[in-house]
Amino acid sequence: MKKYQHLFFDLDHTLWDFERNSQETLEELFYELGMNELSHVEFSTFMQSFRTINHALWDSYNHHQIDRKTIRTQRFEMIRESLGMPNSTIFEQMNHAYLERCPQKPHLIPHSLEILTYLKEKYELHIISNGFEEIQKQKMKSSGILTFFSEIITSETTQYRKPSKEIFEFAVDKIKTDKQKTIMIGDNLTTDVIGANNAGIDAIFYNPEKVKHDQKVYCEIAYLLEIRDIL
């Protein structure tokens, strides 16, 4: 096994449980704002539309097709249109409330704290995220993992986005080390794994759904605790 010194982690879907935190926030707001009274749309239908549209928007952002403002301002309007819901100021209210409340949710992917505690004794830990700086730091603070990490590298501050190799090279330069002494851990095969590999950095693919693929990866895991068998 190679001698690593620095571990790069993705945040959303890898450590911070985006799906749970997001759904919990949206369900609260759906009923608090009376969206259930606005039309006959069920929350489950609303949530599915959010997942589909949010995923598509972030994929476009990662590929430099849209900017941060588009995600923040268009997401809920696109959901409204997709579900045929009437115009209402409720959607703007939900947008603002969601951006404020969701990052304050504390839920982590199972065993995140356990594996971070184990790794912290052996390695320097860092975050590389395409998320927005202030929001990502709030998520880490709310979930109690901020103190585990030495550097938080985001696309917002570097102007580079995974899978661009430049954001990984920026991170390596930032912590003043060599690529061979670093490894990336993330759930996204394209942005985390292929992106790191293109920069000459090894990567562990966290694949909890065991999605089939043809990409050759250095290591693949379905549970975070499996990292103990690798590092």
C-alpha positions as CSV (number, residue, x, y, z in Angstrom):
1,M,0.0,0.0,0.0
2,K,1.3,3.4,-0.9
3,K,2.2,5.8,1.8
4,Y,-0.3,8.6,1.8
5,Q,-0.1,11.6,4.1
6,H,-3.1,13.7,3.0
7,L,-6.7,12.6,2.3
8,F,-9.1,14.7,0.2
9,F,-12.8,14.1,0.9
10,D,-15.9,15.2,-1.0
11,L,-18.6,16.5,1.3
12,D,-22.1,16.2,0.0
13,H,-23.3,12.6,-0.4
14,T,-19.9,11.3,0.9
15,L,-19.9,12.6,4.5
16,W,-22.8,15.1,4.8
17,D,-26.1,13.3,4.1
18,F,-27.5,15.7,1.5
19,E,-30.5,13.5,0.7
20,R,-31.7,13.2,4.2
21,N,-31.0,16.8,5.2
22,S,-32.5,18.2,2.0
23,Q,-35.7,16.1,2.3
24,E,-36.2,17.0,5.9
25,T,-35.8,20.7,5.2
26,L,-38.1,20.6,2.2
27,E,-40.8,18.7,4.0
28,E,-40.8,21.2,6.8
29,L,-41.1,24.1,4.5
30,F,-43.7,22.4,2.2
31,Y,-46.2,22.4,5.1
32,E,-45.0,25.5,6.9
33,L,-45.5,27.6,3.8
34,G,-48.8,26.0,2.9
35,M,-47.6,24.6,-0.4
36,N,-49.8,21.6,0.2
37,E,-52.8,23.9,0.0
38,L,-51.6,25.6,-3.2
39,S,-52.3,22.7,-5.4
40,H,-53.0,19.0,-5.3
41,V,-49.4,18.0,-5.6
42,E,-48.2,15.6,-2.9
43,F,-44.9,16.2,-1.1
44,S,-43.5,13.0,-2.5
45,T,-44.1,14.2,-6.0
46,F,-42.6,17.6,-5.2
47,M,-39.5,15.9,-3.7
48,Q,-39.0,13.7,-6.7
49,S,-39.1,16.8,-8.9
50,F,-36.6,18.5,-6.7
51,R,-34.2,15.6,-6.9
52,T,-34.4,15.4,-10.7
53,I,-34.0,19.2,-11.3
54,N,-31.4,19.8,-8.6
55,H,-29.3,16.9,-10.0
56,A,-29.5,18.3,-13.5
57,L,-28.6,21.8,-12.4
58,W,-25.6,20.7,-10.4
59,D,-24.4,18.6,-13.4
60,S,-24.6,21.6,-15.6
61,Y,-22.8,23.7,-13.0
62,N,-20.0,21.1,-12.7
63,H,-19.6,21.3,-16.5
64,H,-19.4,25.1,-16.5
65,Q,-22.8,25.4,-18.3
66,I,-24.4,27.6,-15.7
67,D,-23.3,29.6,-12.7
68,R,-24.1,29.6,-9.0
69,K,-26.8,32.3,-9.3
70,T,-28.8,30.1,-11.8
71,I,-29.0,27.2,-9.3
72,R,-30.0,29.5,-6.5
73,T,-32.7,31.5,-8.4
74,Q,-34.1,29.0,-10.9
75,R,-34.3,25.8,-9.0
76,F,-37.8,26.2,-7.4
77,E,-39.3,28.0,-10.4
78,M,-38.3,25.0,-12.6
79,I,-39.9,22.7,-10.1
80,R,-43.1,24.8,-10.1
81,E,-43.2,24.7,-13.9
82,S,-42.5,20.9,-14.1
83,L,-45.4,20.2,-11.7
84,G,-47.8,22.7,-13.3
85,M,-48.3,24.5,-10.0
86,P,-49.7,28.1,-10.0
87,N,-47.5,31.2,-9.6
88,S,-47.0,32.1,-6.0
89,T,-44.5,34.0,-3.8
90,I,-44.3,30.8,-1.8
91,F,-41.7,29.5,-4.1
92,E,-39.4,32.5,-3.6
93,Q,-40.0,32.2,0.2
94,M,-39.1,28.5,0.0
95,N,-35.9,29.2,-2.0
96,H,-34.6,31.7,0.7
97,A,-35.7,29.5,3.6
98,Y,-34.2,26.3,2.1
99,L,-30.8,28.0,1.5
100,E,-30.7,29.2,5.1
101,R,-32.1,26.1,6.8
102,C,-30.7,23.1,5.0
103,P,-27.0,23.8,5.8
104,Q,-27.9,23.8,9.5
105,K,-29.1,20.2,9.4
106,P,-26.7,17.8,11.2
107,H,-27.2,14.4,9.5
108,L,-24.1,12.6,8.3
109,I,-23.7,9.5,6.2
110,P,-23.5,6.5,8.5
111,H,-20.2,6.0,10.3
112,S,-18.8,9.3,9.1
113,L,-17.7,10.4,12.5
114,E,-16.2,7.0,13.3
115,I,-14.1,6.9,10.1
116,L,-13.0,10.5,10.4
117,T,-11.9,9.9,14.0
118,Y,-9.9,6.8,12.9
119,L,-8.3,8.6,10.0
120,K,-7.5,11.9,11.8
121,E,-4.9,10.1,14.0
122,K,-3.0,8.9,10.9
123,Y,-3.5,11.6,8.1
124,E,-4.1,15.2,7.4
125,L,-7.7,15.5,6.2
126,H,-9.1,18.1,3.7
127,I,-12.3,18.8,1.8
128,I,-12.5,19.4,-2.0
129,S,-16.0,20.4,-2.9
130,N,-17.9,22.0,-5.8
131,G,-20.3,23.5,-3.2
132,F,-20.3,27.1,-2.1
133,E,-17.7,28.1,0.6
134,E,-19.9,29.6,3.2
135,I,-22.6,26.9,2.9
136,Q,-20.2,24.0,3.0
137,K,-18.5,25.4,6.1
138,Q,-21.9,25.7,7.8
139,K,-22.8,22.1,6.9
140,M,-19.6,20.9,8.5
141,K,-20.1,23.0,11.6
142,S,-23.7,21.9,12.0
143,S,-22.8,18.3,11.7
144,G,-19.8,18.5,14.0
145,I,-17.0,17.6,11.5
146,L,-15.4,21.0,10.8
147,T,-12.5,20.5,13.2
148,F,-11.4,17.3,11.4
149,F,-10.2,19.2,8.4
150,S,-7.2,21.3,7.8
151,E,-8.1,22.8,4.4
152,I,-11.4,23.3,2.7
153,I,-11.0,23.7,-1.0
154,T,-14.1,24.9,-3.0
155,S,-14.8,25.7,-6.6
156,E,-16.0,29.1,-5.4
157,T,-12.7,30.2,-4.0
158,T,-10.4,28.5,-6.6
159,Q,-12.6,29.2,-9.7
160,Y,-12.0,25.6,-10.7
161,R,-14.6,22.8,-10.5
162,K,-14.2,19.1,-10.2
163,P,-13.6,17.1,-12.5
164,S,-11.1,19.8,-13.7
165,K,-7.7,18.6,-12.8
166,E,-6.8,22.2,-11.8
167,I,-8.8,22.1,-8.5
168,F,-6.9,19.0,-7.4
169,E,-3.6,20.6,-8.4
170,F,-4.6,23.7,-6.5
171,A,-5.3,21.6,-3.4
172,V,-1.9,19.8,-3.7
173,D,-0.1,23.1,-4.0
174,K,-2.1,24.6,-1.1
175,I,-1.1,21.9,1.3
176,K,2.5,21.9,0.0
177,T,2.8,18.2,-0.8
178,D,3.2,15.8,-3.7
179,K,0.3,14.1,-5.6
180,Q,1.7,10.7,-4.7
181,K,1.1,11.4,-1.1
182,T,-2.6,12.3,-1.5
183,I,-5.8,10.3,-2.3
184,M,-9.3,11.5,-3.0
185,I,-12.5,9.9,-1.5
186,G,-15.9,10.7,-3.0
187,D,-19.2,9.4,-4.3
188,N,-19.2,10.8,-7.8
189,L,-17.4,8.7,-10.3
190,T,-16.9,11.6,-12.7
191,T,-16.1,14.6,-10.5
192,D,-14.3,12.8,-7.7
193,V,-12.7,9.7,-9.1
194,I,-12.0,10.5,-12.8
195,G,-11.2,14.1,-11.9
196,A,-8.6,13.1,-9.3
197,N,-7.1,10.4,-11.7
198,N,-6.8,13.0,-14.5
199,A,-4.7,15.0,-12.0
200,G,-2.5,12.1,-11.2
201,I,-4.1,11.4,-7.9
202,D,-5.4,8.1,-6.6
203,A,-9.1,7.9,-5.6
204,I,-11.4,5.7,-3.6
205,F,-14.9,5.5,-5.1
206,Y,-17.6,5.5,-2.4
207,N,-20.4,3.7,-4.2
208,P,-23.1,2.8,-1.6
209,E,-25.7,2.0,-4.3
210,K,-23.2,-0.3,-6.0
211,V,-24.0,1.3,-9.3
212,K,-22.4,-0.7,-12.1
213,H,-19.8,1.1,-14.3
214,D,-16.9,0.3,-16.6
215,Q,-14.4,2.7,-15.1
216,K,-11.2,1.2,-13.7
217,V,-10.8,2.5,-10.1
218,Y,-8.0,2.2,-7.6
219,C,-10.4,1.2,-4.8
220,E,-14.2,1.0,-4.5
221,I,-16.3,0.8,-1.3
222,A,-20.0,0.6,-0.4
223,Y,-19.6,1.6,3.3
224,L,-17.3,4.2,4.8
225,L,-15.9,1.9,7.4
226,E,-14.3,-0.1,4.6
227,I,-11.7,2.7,4.4
228,R,-10.1,1.2,7.5
229,D,-9.2,-1.9,5.4
230,I,-7.5,0.4,2.8
231,L,-5.8,3.2,4.8
